[in-house]
């Protein structure tokens, strides 16, 4: 066998082996196409589609550091100054369905030295109904400053409410569980009922809230009017309660006024004043003997806010409260820095 025949034979054998291996070769599968996050503009800015769904999600919140001040000259051992830091997260999920937009909201908050409940609201909204755990109208509709007291401070409840929104006219009805603010523990009727009427015309916004606490068997009413006037917005608030109840227990009646001045594009200043008739409470709630006190009180203050840059703002307020019968009034206020996102 000569060299030429040997080379030809080797080439043929190599080709046969290569062909057999090629027939048995494993071909790698093509990677699945990656679905990148898509912007959802159906419900406003900030929403994006959850990958693989038609649900739009928005995440927001803020980080707040605040120094509080309250005058403790009354003899309390508590410090006048207290620094607090808070983190807040909001989640909103929305999608269109055959019955309209179905929405869900979750709000979470955490303070630097508070081990309490992190949940600050969780509810479903569909076809005008809100169902879940959320703040009521007494909390939602106050004045814009930090001087006025527009609710009794306990306004987050499990509830069901419906709001008819006709644009310039709104009307609503809400049923709330009030088990955490009972005023007569023997009845167990821990339910509240509220009605809302609101109208807007041009720069004028007027609303009325009427609420009834079935446990206390007492009613409370709040009226608010705001109007664009000159370089700012005038706000007037009035509150009345038949007796202390879950919606209002600060005084029998109160009136407040403020004027929010938009001094510059970034700076606003809000002087405000509030007067309370029959301030405070006397008696025992659990025995159904709770009544409003006989003293009057007034409160005056000023709030200023400044938008430092996009997403960063500061707020400061100073207030003075005087109650009839007290030797000295009380100063309070805070200085806040907040990053919104």
Secondary structure as GFF3:
##gff-version 3
##sequence-region A 1 341
A	DSSP	alpha_helix	3	23	.	.	.	ID=ss1
A	DSSP	beta_strand	39	40	.	.	.	ID=ss2
A	DSSP	beta_strand	47	49	.	.	.	ID=ss3
A	DSSP	beta_strand	56	70	.	.	.	ID=ss4
A	DSSP	beta_strand	81	97	.	.	.	ID=ss5
A	DSSP	beta_strand	100	111	.	.	.	ID=ss6
A	DSSP	beta_strand	119	126	.	.	.	ID=ss7
A	DSSP	beta_strand	129	135	.	.	.	ID=ss8
A	DSSP	alpha_helix	137	140	.	.	.	ID=ss9
A	DSSP	beta_strand	156	165	.	.	.	ID=ss10
A	DSSP	beta_strand	169	177	.	.	.	ID=ss11
A	DSSP	three_ten_helix	179	181	.	.	.	ID=ss12
A	DSSP	beta_strand	191	201	.	.	.	ID=ss13
A	DSSP	beta_strand	204	213	.	.	.	ID=ss14
A	DSSP	beta_strand	218	229	.	.	.	ID=ss15
A	DSSP	beta_strand	232	241	.	.	.	ID=ss16
A	DSSP	beta_strand	251	262	.	.	.	ID=ss17
A	DSSP	beta_strand	267	282	.	.	.	ID=ss18
A	DSSP	beta_strand	291	309	.	.	.	ID=ss19
A	DSSP	beta_strand	312	323	.	.	.	ID=ss20
A	DSSP	beta_strand	330	340	.	.	.	ID=ss21
###
